[in-house]
Amino acid sequence: MKQVFRWFGNLMGSACLAIAFSADAKAKDPINVRVGSYEYGVVYFYDGDQPAGFAPELIAALNAIQSTYFFQLVETSSRRRYRDLAAGMFDMVLLESSDWEWDDQNVVFSDPIVTEHDLYVARRRDIPGPSWFDEVTSRNILCVLGFHYGFSGFNSNPDYLRDNFNVSLLYNEQQVLEELLSGSGDVGIVSAGFLARTFQAQPELAEQVFIGPKPDSSYDLVSVMSEKSVIPVNEFNDLIRVLHTSGNIAKNWRELHQNLSKP
């Protein structure tokens, strides 16, 4: 959990911006805000058997700057998150794209928090040059079940993907990279954050992986909030603005991507 403490260096200077959130709550218990998150890139992952990533860090930072609300992480999955939010299992899904099939849900979106990229990757020994990726949808693509990709118009339906593309649907990004390097597919798609974290842990893999010249997609990550959320979206946006003003969000997101040369 030592990563969490990176957030607090500048929080004292920005705490005065959040006084409005705590002034009315001094004599009250905080309101619990349940925050859904699932394994994805550097947003949420396990370091050994301990939950880690940007989402837990952000939740800790939100709790540090005010006392009106207490944000609490609730684990879900990429496919279950829609049903869980609709069922009231949590108030929001943190760090999610508004383009990922939320149109028929009773939700609102926060302001952008950070921006992420999904990258095409292939085995370096097989790639004559960047033009190899020009016809990427004709190749066997390794994807994560329940994730959304630009090449498919962000349609994550497994039947649609299998009927229209040559895809292999896997459990997570780690499996995508492992299957790619073992020769089980032509090209994989992984988030920039996941690849940066992998290169930090295994620097030798950077010599084995060729990153496509263009990402599959680039997108803002927001909080997808139930219309019944206990915290109004405007108040959540104000808290995120406090953390943006302190510089902590940009700094820590950058650090989580620093082992990647592009983008």
Solvent accessible surface area in square Angstrom, and as a share of the most:
residue,aa,sasa,rsa
1,M,144,0.64
2,K,171,0.73
3,Q,63,0.28
4,V,14,0.08
5,F,140,0.58
6,R,68,0.25
7,W,0,0.00
8,F,66,0.27
9,G,69,0.66
10,N,74,0.38
11,L,9,0.05
12,M,164,0.73
13,G,67,0.64
14,S,6,0.04
15,A,37,0.29
16,C,82,0.49
17,L,93,0.46
18,A,1,0.01
19,I,104,0.53
20,A,81,0.63
21,F,26,0.11
22,S,26,0.17
23,A,49,0.38
24,D,114,0.59
25,A,9,0.07
26,K,175,0.74
27,A,105,0.82
28,K,138,0.59
29,D,129,0.67
30,P,65,0.41
31,I,79,0.40
32,N,89,0.46
33,V,0,0.00
34,R,95,0.35
35,V,1,0.00
36,G,0,0.00
37,S,1,0.01
38,Y,13,0.05
39,E,74,0.33
40,Y,12,0.04
41,G,2,0.02
42,V,1,0.00
43,V,4,0.02
44,Y,3,0.01
45,F,19,0.08
46,Y,87,0.33
47,D,96,0.50
48,G,72,0.69
49,D,116,0.60
50,Q,102,0.45
51,P,51,0.32
52,A,16,0.13
53,G,1,0.01
54,F,0,0.00
55,A,0,0.00
56,P,21,0.13
57,E,2,0.01
58,L,0,0.00
59,I,12,0.06
60,A,26,0.20
61,A,0,0.00
62,L,1,0.01
63,N,37,0.19
64,A,57,0.44
65,I,10,0.05
66,Q,12,0.05
67,S,54,0.35
68,T,26,0.15
69,Y,12,0.05
70,F,93,0.39
71,F,2,0.01
72,Q,88,0.39
73,L,50,0.25
74,V,40,0.23
75,E,82,0.37
76,T,8,0.04
77,S,39,0.25
78,S,15,0.10
79,R,133,0.49
80,R,90,0.33
81,R,2,0.01
82,Y,38,0.14
83,R,152,0.56
84,D,15,0.08
85,L,6,0.03
86,A,79,0.61
87,A,75,0.58
88,G,35,0.34
89,M,104,0.46
90,F,2,0.01
91,D,6,0.03
92,M,1,0.00
93,V,0,0.00
94,L,3,0.01
95,L,2,0.01
96,E,0,0.00
97,S,2,0.01
98,S,44,0.28
99,D,87,0.45
100,W,11,0.04
101,E,73,0.33
102,W,3,0.01
103,D,144,0.75
104,D,124,0.64
105,Q,50,0.22
106,N,118,0.60
107,V,22,0.13
108,V,57,0.32
109,F,82,0.34
110,S,7,0.04
111,D,64,0.33
112,P,76,0.48
113,I,5,0.02
114,V,14,0.08
115,T,61,0.35
116,E,1,0.01
117,H,44,0.20
118,D,7,0.04
119,L,1,0.01
120,Y,21,0.08
121,V,0,0.00
122,A,1,0.00
123,R,25,0.09
124,R,107,0.39
125,R,182,0.67
126,D,63,0.33
127,I,17,0.09
128,P,120,0.76
129,G,15,0.14
130,P,75,0.47
131,S,79,0.51
132,W,37,0.13
133,F,15,0.06
134,D,113,0.59
135,E,116,0.52
136,V,13,0.08
137,T,60,0.35
138,S,81,0.52
139,R,62,0.23
140,N,24,0.12
141,I,0,0.00
142,L,2,0.01
143,C,0,0.00
144,V,3,0.02
145,L,60,0.30
146,G,6,0.06
147,F,23,0.10
148,H,4,0.02
149,Y,3,0.01
150,G,25,0.24
151,F,31,0.13
152,S,8,0.05
153,G,59,0.57
154,F,51,0.21
155,N,47,0.24
156,S,16,0.10
157,N,75,0.39
158,P,19,0.12
159,D,94,0.49
160,Y,78,0.30
161,L,3,0.02
162,R,135,0.49
163,D,120,0.62
164,N,84,0.43
165,F,43,0.18
166,N,83,0.42
167,V,20,0.12
168,S,38,0.25
169,L,31,0.15
170,L,27,0.14
171,Y,166,0.63
172,N,42,0.22
173,E,10,0.05
174,Q,73,0.33
175,Q,61,0.27
176,V,0,0.00
177,L,2,0.01
178,E,93,0.42
179,E,54,0.24
180,L,0,0.00
181,L,40,0.20
182,S,81,0.52
183,G,43,0.41
184,S,61,0.40
185,G,5,0.04
186,D,52,0.27
187,V,0,0.00
188,G,0,0.00
189,I,1,0.01
190,V,2,0.01
191,S,1,0.00
192,A,0,0.00
193,G,0,0.00
194,F,6,0.02
195,L,0,0.00
196,A,0,0.00
197,R,70,0.26
198,T,9,0.05
199,F,18,0.08
200,Q,114,0.51
201,A,79,0.61
202,Q,72,0.32
203,P,90,0.56
204,E,95,0.43
205,L,18,0.09
206,A,35,0.27
207,E,129,0.58
208,Q,80,0.36
209,V,2,0.01
210,F,37,0.15
211,I,18,0.09
212,G,3,0.03
213,P,70,0.44
214,K,155,0.66
215,P,48,0.30
216,D,17,0.09
217,S,13,0.09
218,S,62,0.40
219,Y,14,0.05
220,D,66,0.34
221,L,0,0.00
222,V,10,0.05
223,S,0,0.00
224,V,0,0.00
225,M,1,0.00
226,S,19,0.13
227,E,113,0.51
228,K,185,0.78
229,S,21,0.13
230,V,66,0.38
231,I,1,0.00
232,P,63,0.39
233,V,44,0.25
234,N,92,0.47
235,E,50,0.22
236,F,0,0.00
237,N,20,0.10
238,D,51,0.27
239,L,0,0.00
240,I,4,0.02
241,R,124,0.45
242,V,8,0.05
243,L,0,0.00
244,H,76,0.34
245,T,91,0.53
246,S,20,0.13
247,G,30,0.29
248,N,1,0.01
249,I,1,0.00
250,A,51,0.39
251,K,79,0.33
252,N,0,0.00
253,W,25,0.09
254,R,156,0.57
255,E,51,0.23
256,L,19,0.09
257,H,28,0.12
258,Q,120,0.53
259,N,60,0.31
260,L,20,0.10
261,S,109,0.70
262,K,85,0.36
263,P,80,0.50
